[in-house]
């Protein structure tokens, strides 16, 4: 099964930490939607299997009208084989959620919401320059349930300067108390060229503390486990049966199509990414000009990506599947290098799978990078 991701590049307000492609100018929304639909029609043969998940991300897709979302869904239904039980997720901000909007979203087929709450504390929302209030953060959960949505997720951010361990615990307890089916928790990262990066350089905001982030990550894991949430990926926790099918497809190396400016696609053999410029995306798609870049993956690149995504999951790296990478991949080197991480207590081998320990989960990206293989250069010569 495959997934389709639609990037809606609009937000009402710019969060200080965000480095995703978006615009706060909604004036060309209609053109973007029409262009996304045209791209979908042109790329209808990209996927080789039926579509099991559709995901509206961004940006803030909840800030555009329901008619626009409906037009995209109708276009996908015309051009792709859509599974009967397709999961259709909409990323939404609390200030866009109302009884009316929820009813409209449900009518057009949206059956899962991913809500960017980030914090239940007003001071932290203001620090991040979020567009919603703490009151809206709590109120939207009741609205979602009253509208009949049973499958939804919230995002929370930890490691924010000024966020105490006690406050972080209260954020988590609120999520647990509200019986949220799925919770995604991310450490605040300071990305280059963001407003936050500039503010820290100018000493207008405090930099993040990795020690605090580590402590709050371990606090997170402990509390979620005690509340019987399945820690199925480094940043994601779910009650039984509520794991994100769409995001899981990324981690399970399934193919997916990305539509819209800056969206990425992957078909198992190559990876491509669209132009991160709204005006240029509209111009090039509608004039049949190149609107994406493409990279064809070598066996080693495929292996490294598989290592990176698998290691982030609770399933881990299958020892049996490693054997399919041979010849052009230094599998022997990988098996040798992983021993030091096992000895250090960061990885364990159980039932034929390498998985991260609780200690190792906070260092997942660094461990994966260390395990990456380099391309094997074959020497040749004349006899």
Secondary structure as the mmCIF struct_conf table of DSSP 4:
data_model
#
loop_
_struct_conf.conf_type_id
_struct_conf.id
_struct_conf.beg_label_comp_id
_struct_conf.beg_label_asym_id
_struct_conf.beg_label_seq_id
_struct_conf.end_label_comp_id
_struct_conf.end_label_asym_id
_struct_conf.end_label_seq_id
STRN STRN1 UNK A 2 UNK A 8
STRN STRN2 UNK A 10 UNK A 10
BEND BEND1 UNK A 12 UNK A 13
TURN_TY1_P TURN_TY1_P1 UNK A 16 UNK A 17
BEND BEND2 UNK A 20 UNK A 20
STRN STRN3 UNK A 23 UNK A 23
BEND BEND3 UNK A 24 UNK A 24
TURN_TY1_P TURN_TY1_P2 UNK A 27 UNK A 28
HELX_RH_AL_P HELX_RH_AL_P1 UNK A 29 UNK A 42
TURN_TY1_P TURN_TY1_P3 UNK A 43 UNK A 45
BEND BEND4 UNK A 46 UNK A 46
BEND BEND5 UNK A 48 UNK A 49
STRN STRN4 UNK A 51 UNK A 58
BEND BEND6 UNK A 59 UNK A 59
HELX_RH_3T_P HELX_RH_3T_P1 UNK A 61 UNK A 63
BEND BEND7 UNK A 64 UNK A 64
HELX_RH_AL_P HELX_RH_AL_P2 UNK A 66 UNK A 79
BEND BEND8 UNK A 80 UNK A 80
STRN STRN5 UNK A 82 UNK A 92
HELX_RH_3T_P HELX_RH_3T_P2 UNK A 94 UNK A 96
HELX_RH_AL_P HELX_RH_AL_P3 UNK A 99 UNK A 107
TURN_TY1_P TURN_TY1_P4 UNK A 108 UNK A 109
STRN STRN6 UNK A 112 UNK A 118
BEND BEND9 UNK A 120 UNK A 120
HELX_RH_AL_P HELX_RH_AL_P4 UNK A 122 UNK A 128
TURN_TY1_P TURN_TY1_P5 UNK A 129 UNK A 129
BEND BEND10 UNK A 131 UNK A 132
HELX_RH_AL_P HELX_RH_AL_P5 UNK A 134 UNK A 146
TURN_TY1_P TURN_TY1_P6 UNK A 147 UNK A 148
STRN STRN7 UNK A 152 UNK A 158
TURN_TY1_P TURN_TY1_P7 UNK A 161 UNK A 162
HELX_RH_AL_P HELX_RH_AL_P6 UNK A 165 UNK A 177
TURN_TY1_P TURN_TY1_P8 UNK A 178 UNK A 179
BEND BEND11 UNK A 181 UNK A 181
STRN STRN8 UNK A 182 UNK A 187
TURN_TY1_P TURN_TY1_P9 UNK A 192 UNK A 193
BEND BEND12 UNK A 194 UNK A 194
HELX_RH_AL_P HELX_RH_AL_P7 UNK A 195 UNK A 201
TURN_TY1_P TURN_TY1_P10 UNK A 202 UNK A 203
BEND BEND13 UNK A 204 UNK A 205
HELX_LH_PP_P HELX_LH_PP_P1 UNK A 206 UNK A 208
HELX_RH_AL_P HELX_RH_AL_P8 UNK A 210 UNK A 226
TURN_TY1_P TURN_TY1_P11 UNK A 227 UNK A 228
STRN STRN9 UNK A 230 UNK A 233
TURN_TY1_P TURN_TY1_P12 UNK A 234 UNK A 235
STRN STRN10 UNK A 236 UNK A 238
TURN_TY1_P TURN_TY1_P13 UNK A 240 UNK A 241
HELX_RH_AL_P HELX_RH_AL_P9 UNK A 245 UNK A 251
TURN_TY1_P TURN_TY1_P14 UNK A 252 UNK A 253
STRN STRN11 UNK A 256 UNK A 259
BEND BEND14 UNK A 260 UNK A 260
TURN_TY1_P TURN_TY1_P15 UNK A 261 UNK A 262
STRN STRN12 UNK A 264 UNK A 266
BEND BEND15 UNK A 268 UNK A 269
STRN STRN13 UNK A 270 UNK A 274
BEND BEND16 UNK A 276 UNK A 276
HELX_RH_AL_P HELX_RH_AL_P10 UNK A 278 UNK A 286
TURN_TY1_P TURN_TY1_P16 UNK A 287 UNK A 288
STRN STRN14 UNK A 292 UNK A 296
HELX_LH_PP_P HELX_LH_PP_P2 UNK A 297 UNK A 298
HELX_RH_AL_P HELX_RH_AL_P11 UNK A 299 UNK A 311
TURN_TY1_P TURN_TY1_P17 UNK A 312 UNK A 312
STRN STRN15 UNK A 313 UNK A 313
BEND BEND17 UNK A 314 UNK A 315
STRN STRN16 UNK A 317 UNK A 318
HELX_RH_AL_P HELX_RH_AL_P12 UNK A 319 UNK A 322
TURN_TY1_P TURN_TY1_P18 UNK A 323 UNK A 324
BEND BEND18 UNK A 327 UNK A 329
HELX_RH_AL_P HELX_RH_AL_P13 UNK A 331 UNK A 343
TURN_TY1_P TURN_TY1_P19 UNK A 344 UNK A 345
BEND BEND19 UNK A 346 UNK A 346
STRN STRN17 UNK A 347 UNK A 350
TURN_TY1_P TURN_TY1_P20 UNK A 351 UNK A 352
STRN STRN18 UNK A 353 UNK A 356
HELX_RH_AL_P HELX_RH_AL_P14 UNK A 358 UNK A 361
TURN_TY1_P TURN_TY1_P21 UNK A 362 UNK A 363
HELX_RH_AL_P HELX_RH_AL_P15 UNK A 364 UNK A 371
HELX_LH_PP_P HELX_LH_PP_P3 UNK A 372 UNK A 379
#
